[in-house]
Amino acid sequence: MSGKALLFRPGHEPASASEIYATVRRDIIRLRLRPGEQLSEKDLGLRFMTSRTPVREAIVRLVDDGLIHVLPQRGTFVTRISLRAVKRARFVRNALELAIIREAAEQGISDQTVSVLEAAIAAQEEAAGDAERFTDADDAFHRTIANALGLGDLWSVVENQKAQFDRIRFLSLPNVTPVALLVAQHRAILAAVLARDPAQAESMLAEHLSIVLDTAQGLLSTHPDLMLDDL
C-alpha cells in the first residue's frame, strides 16, 4: 500500500465499514492509492485497526463504485481510470449542473452567496500548486451554487457519480490543466450568473466541464498504465 495512504487515526477504536469505505475511496480519488496498485485485506485491517469483515464490506462497495476490482487467485486492485466512466460522470454533471446554473442566473443569488463564491475562487488561486486544496475549493464553488438554490441533494448525486472524473482532475493538475484557465472559467460563470444571463452561464459551465474528458483522452498517451480506453 502506498506510503501516502496514511493510518486512519490514532488510538485503538476500530473503524466501521463506512469509515473504511469513505477513507479508501478518498485515497483512490486523490491518487494516494494509484491505479493498478494492489490492496491487501490484511494491510487494510491493520491500517484501520479492525477485523476483515468491515474491510470486506468496504471492498464490496468500492467494487460497486468501479474503483477497485477483485481478480480470483490474484488479489484486489485499484482500477485504472475508465474513459467510459469519466464520460458518464460528465453527462451526469452536465444534466444536473447546467440546470442548476440556469436557475441561479434566472433567479439570482444573494450577496452572501456571491461572497462565498468569490472566496472559493480566491482559495483556488491561493492553492494553485496544491491539487487537493485546489479541488476542494473548486468543489466548494459548485456546491455553494447548488446549496444556495436549496438543491444540495442534487450536488450529492453529482459527488457520488464523479469519482473517475475527479481522478483525472488529480492526475492532470496543475501541469496538464492550467489552474489559471479553471479560475478564469469560474469567474466567467459567476459573472454570467450576476448578469442574469442563463444562456451565457450554461455556455461557460459546459465549456468548463468539457475540459476533463478532453484531458482524459490526452492522458492516454502519457499515462497508458493508469488509463483504460473503454469508450
C-alpha positions in Angstrom: 0.0 0.0 0.0 1.2 3.5 -0.9 3.1 5.4 1.8 0.8 8.3 1.1 -2.2 6.4 2.3 -1.7 7.3 6.0 -3.0 5.5 9.0 -6.7 6.1 9.6 -6.4 7.7 13.1 -4.6 7.4 16.4 -5.9 5.3 19.2 -7.4 1.9 19.3 -11.1 2.3 18.3 -11.7 0.1 15.2 -13.1 1.8 12.1 -16.5 0.9 10.7 -17.1 -0.4 7.2 -18.5 3.0 6.2 -15.4 4.8 7.5 -13.1 2.4 5.7 -15.1 2.9 2.5 -15.0 6.7 2.7 -11.3 6.9 3.5 -10.1 4.4 0.9 -12.4 6.0 -1.7 -10.9 9.3 -1.0 -7.4 7.9 -1.2 -8.2 6.3 -4.6 -9.7 9.5 -6.0 -6.8 11.6 -4.8 -4.3 9.1 -6.2 -2.8 8.3 -2.9 -3.7 4.8 -4.0 -2.6 4.6 -7.6 -4.4 2.8 -10.5 -3.2 -0.8 -10.6 -2.0 -0.8 -7.0 -2.8 -4.0 -5.1 -4.7 -3.8 -1.9 -4.4 -6.3 0.9 -7.3 -7.1 3.3 -4.7 -7.8 6.0 -2.9 -4.5 5.5 -6.2 -2.6 5.4 -7.3 -4.3 8.6 -4.1 -3.2 10.3 -4.4 0.3 8.9 -7.9 0.7 10.2 -7.4 -1.4 13.4 -10.3 -3.7 12.6 -11.2 -7.2 11.5 -11.5 -8.3 7.9 -15.3 -8.3 8.0 -15.8 -4.4 7.7 -12.8 -4.3 5.3 -14.6 -6.8 3.0 -17.9 -4.8 3.3 -16.0 -1.7 2.3 -14.4 -3.5 -0.6 -17.8 -4.6 -1.9 -18.9 -1.0 -2.0 -15.7 0.1 -3.8 -16.2 -2.6 -6.4 -19.7 -1.4 -7.0 -18.3 2.1 -7.5 -15.9 0.8 -10.1 -12.8 2.0 -8.1 -11.4 -1.5 -7.3 -11.7 -4.9 -8.8 -11.1 -8.4 -7.5 -9.2 -11.0 -9.6 -9.7 -14.6 -8.3 -6.4 -16.1 -7.1 -4.6 -12.8 -7.8 -5.9 -10.2 -5.4 -7.7 -6.9 -5.1 -6.5 -4.0 -7.2 -7.3 -0.3 -7.7 -8.9 0.1 -11.2 -7.4 2.0 -14.0 -9.2 5.3 -14.8 -12.1 4.4 -17.1 -12.8 6.8 -20.0 -16.3 5.5 -20.2 -16.9 6.3 -16.5 -15.4 9.8 -17.0 -17.7 10.4 -19.9 -20.7 9.1 -17.9 -19.8 11.4 -15.0 -19.6 14.4 -17.4 -23.1 13.6 -18.6 -24.4 13.5 -15.1 -22.7 16.8 -14.2 -24.0 18.4 -17.4 -27.6 17.2 -16.9 -27.7 18.5 -13.3 -25.3 21.4 -13.1 -26.5 23.1 -16.3 -30.0 23.1 -14.9 -28.7 24.4 -11.6 -26.7 27.2 -13.1 -29.6 28.3 -15.4 -31.8 28.6 -12.4 -29.2 30.5 -10.5 -28.9 33.0 -13.3 -32.7 33.3 -13.7 -33.5 33.5 -10.0 -30.4 35.4 -8.9 -28.2 34.7 -5.8 -27.8 36.6 -2.6 -24.9 38.9 -1.7 -23.8 36.4 0.9 -23.6 33.6 -1.7 -21.6 35.9 -4.0 -19.1 36.5 -1.2 -18.8 32.7 -0.6 -18.3 32.1 -4.3 -15.7 34.8 -4.6 -13.9 33.4 -1.5 -13.9 30.0 -3.2 -12.3 31.5 -6.3 -9.7 33.2 -4.2 -8.9 30.0 -2.4 -8.4 28.3 -5.8 -5.9 30.9 -6.8 -4.0 30.5 -3.5 -4.0 26.7 -3.9 -2.7 26.8 -7.4 0.2 24.4 -6.6 -1.7 22.1 -4.4 -4.1 19.8 -6.2 -6.0 18.7 -3.1 -6.7 22.2 -1.8 -7.5 23.5 -5.3 -10.0 20.7 -5.9 -11.6 21.3 -2.5 -12.1 24.9 -3.4 -13.3 24.0 -6.9 -15.9 21.7 -5.5 -16.9 24.4 -2.9 -17.7 26.8 -5.8 -20.1 24.3 -7.5 -21.6 23.1 -4.2 -22.3 26.6 -3.0 -24.4 27.4 -6.0 -26.5 24.2 -5.6 -26.9 24.9 -1.9 -27.9 28.5 -2.5 -30.9 27.2 -4.5 -31.9 24.6 -2.0 -30.5 21.9 -4.3 -27.7 20.5 -2.2 -29.2 17.0 -2.6 -28.5 17.2 -6.4 -24.9 18.1 -5.7 -24.7 14.9 -3.5 -25.8 12.9 -6.6 -23.1 14.6 -8.6 -20.5 13.8 -6.0 -21.5 10.1 -6.0 -21.1 9.9 -9.7 -17.9 11.8 -10.4 -15.2 9.7 -8.7 -13.4 8.8 -12.0 -13.9 12.4 -13.2 -12.0 13.5 -10.1 -9.2 11.0 -10.6 -8.5 12.7 -13.9 -8.5 16.1 -12.2 -5.8 14.9 -9.7 -3.8 13.3 -12.4 -3.8 16.5 -14.6 -3.4 19.3 -12.0 -1.5 21.5 -12.2 0.7 20.5 -15.1 -1.8 19.4 -17.8 -4.8 21.5 -16.9 -3.7 25.2 -16.3 -5.1 26.4 -13.0 -5.4 29.9 -14.3 -7.8 28.7 -17.0 -10.1 27.0 -14.5 -10.1 30.0 -12.3 -11.0 32.3 -15.2 -13.8 30.0 -16.2 -15.2 30.1 -12.6 -15.1 33.9 -12.8 -16.9 33.9 -16.2 -19.6 31.6 -14.8 -20.1 33.8 -11.8 -20.2 36.9 -14.0 -22.9 35.4 -16.2 -25.0 34.5 -13.1 -24.6 38.0 -11.7 -25.6 39.4 -15.2 -28.7 37.2 -15.0 -27.7 35.7 -18.4 -28.8 32.0 -18.2 -27.6 31.1 -21.7 -24.1 32.5 -21.1 -23.9 30.9 -17.7 -24.8 27.5 -19.2 -22.3 28.0 -22.0 -19.5 28.9 -19.7 -20.2 25.9 -17.4 -20.5 23.5 -20.3 -17.1 24.7 -21.5 -15.7 24.3 -18.0 -17.0 20.7 -17.7 -15.7 19.6 -21.1 -12.1 20.0 -20.1 -11.9 16.8 -18.1 -12.9 14.5 -20.9 -10.6 16.2 -23.3 -7.8 15.9 -20.8 -8.6 12.3 -20.1 -8.2 11.4 -23.8 -4.9 13.2 -23.9 -3.6 11.4 -20.8 -4.0 8.0 -22.6 -0.7 8.6 -24.4 1.3 9.8 -21.4 -0.2 7.5 -18.7 -1.3 4.3 -20.5 -0.6 2.3 -17.4 -3.1 4.3 -15.4 -5.9 4.7 -18.0 -8.4 2.4 -19.5 -9.6 3.2 -23.1 -13.0 1.6 -22.9 -15.0 4.2 -25.0 
